[in-house]
Amino acid sequence: MEIGAGLIGSCSKEHEKIYQEWFNFADSDNDGRITGNDATKFFAMSNLSRQDLKQVWAIADSKRQGYLGFKDFIIAMQLVSLAQVGREITFDLLNSDDDFENLKTPVMDGLDILLEKKRSLNSSDPDLSGSLPVQASISAQWFSSKPSKKIPLSSVTSIIDGLKRLYIEKLKPLEVTYHFNDFVSPLLTNSDFDAKPMVMLLGQYSTGKTTFIKHLLKTSYPGAHIGPEPTTDRFVVVMSGPDGRSIPGNTVAVQADMPFSGLTSFGTAFLSKFECSQMPHPLLEHITFVDTPGVLSGEKQRTQRAYDFTGVTSWFAAKCDLILLLFDPHKLDVSDEFKRVIYSLRGHDDKIRVVLNKADQVDTQQLMRVYGALMWSLGKVLNTPEVVRVYIGSFNDKPVNENATGPIGKELFQKEQEDLLSDLKDIPKKACNRRINEFVKRARAAKIHAYIISHLRKEMPAMIGKAKAQQRLINNLEDEFAKVQREFHLPRGDFPNVEHFREVLSGYNLDKFEKLKPKMIQAVDDMLAYDIPELLKNFRNPYD
């Protein structure tokens, strides 16, 4: 299965060369991106109706980024070509059997004359002949420059760029002032915004996590170990790369172009059990997988791991777009350790899907009982009123064992597999919306954190009895949270975990904290109420 690697978008070398010249022409600021303004001018030459062009943009920009890269531009041009011969433009074309390799280029009225003018201009001035895309490096520089420096609006050419700008100018100052990075989450970097969507697999050992990834990739990845014993003893991030290789955790954590710098807070004990496996693969161009060690049972989980396992899974859960909990019919027991891991996913319930793997190892009657037992076990752990989505199947490269399941089982597994794969296919499309969602969640958390910290600072005496007052505040943290909640009318569910907060707080002098800065809070409120909606409006479909 290849997500986003359908036939559409593939073309001959000759056509690719033509499209590259068109793309460079349409890209008015040479940033490697065609924004809505660029597109409306260029696409007008196709003489298609506004409705057709609206559909073309919607399909080409399926990730809702607010711009077209070169590959998206090729898809747009192929759709324009089909529309010009009377084809209806729908999302079904992404999976159609058309021969896109040999599809004629669209007719663009007056484009040849404009290109000829540009060529003659370029030949008289060699400096004008196409510069390399510079967008990525520009937004990366924002994070290294001084925070006081304003980022010009003209350099924002996508929704993600807009979020970066808002973070640096409005949210980051609040986070830094009130030590948000020490209590909740490390400060964001450029690579956190640009990272591909991630899917994490969790489960007890030998439930088929590594085999599941291998099944989707249709090949093994560097450093993969599969066996009935606990084989994967480390966190492995499987991502796209120029060649097949494994990179050790300490190296990965310091690479600026990877979103894993926050893992350094878990120490060398963890980083020695973390690695990145890179390989060229069409699916990995759209999704990154996180393979995890099997959750052990009994005391082994706590005594034999030299790092905070649940802390690490919680860190990855915040970054991931989908979390798959894998079970097999013979390992339905949710151990105390697995329960702790699932509890650490609190706040990310919408990302969780359950996979009952190796379901062809039992017959239909047993499978029904196994399914009931699994739902009963999960009901005691996942405290949500909604029923969690469970996919049943056998996610490996072997044919389904029909002797056990019968023909009904085989048909069921195929439908369930298709549902799960379509869920995975949707991830890249929803990635931008997920980024906005996580960003808004983070902004609200940072605001509440600022209220708590400034409240604790206010409760400290000016001169005498500071140590006693600090201890009293830390001991009665639940009551202090309640005071903040009442004073600022905040939702109780948005407050952080009291025990964790108390633990971090004990390392600080409360009187060294900053007092409340209403201007900073107001800036974040304005960002949530006006700036983000305005950003989404600016980068919506230009034909809306």
TARAUR-V71094 format. One line per field, one symbol per residue. ss: DSSP state (~ for helix, > for strand, _ for the rest). psi: psi as a letter, one per 20 degrees, with the letter a starting at -180 (. if undefined). Layout:
ss->???
psi->???
//
This chain:
ss->____________~~~~~~~~~~~~~~_______>>~~~~~~~~~~~___~~~~~~~~~~~______>>_~~~~~~~~~~~~~~~______~~~~~____~~~________~~~~~~~~~~~~~~_~~~______~~~~~~~~~~________~~~___~~~~~~~~~~~~~~~~~~~__~~~~______~~~~~__>>>>>>>>____~~~~~~~~~_________________>>>>>>____>>>>~~~~~_______~~~~~~~~~~~__>>>>>>___~~~_>>>>>___>____~~~~_____~~~~~~~~~~~__>>>>>>>_______~~~~~~~~_____~~~>>>>>>_~~~__~~~~~~~~~~~~~~~~~~________>>>_________~~~~~~~~~~~~~~~~~~~~~~~~~~~~~~~~~~~~~~~~~~~~~~~~~~~~~~~~~~______~~~~~~~~~~_~~~~~~~~~~~~___~~~___~~~~~~~~____~~~_____~~~~~~~~~~~~~~~~~~~~~______
psi->popjkahpiprrhghhgghgggghghnhjljjporgggghgghhiikrqhgghgggghghlhjlhjrpagghgggghhhggghhjjqporihhhjrjqnhgjpqqrooojhgghhgghghghhhnhhinorqpjgghghhhhhirphhpqpqhhiojrgggghgghgghggghggghkkhhhgfqqqqrghhhiqqqqpppqrrqkjkghhgghghikrqqpjppprhrngojrppoorqrhroqppqghgghjphjqkjhiihiirhhghikprpoqqpphhiihqpqopqqporrbihghhipjrnghgghhghhhhqhpopopqrhjmiporhghghghhijpikhiipqponrkijiqrgghhggggghghgghhigomqhqpqppppanmriqqpnhhghrhggggghgghgggghhghhighhigghgggghggggggghghggggghghghiqqhfqkggggghggghkhghhghgggggjlqphiiqrpgggggghhijqohiirqrpnhggghghghghhggghhghghkapij.
//
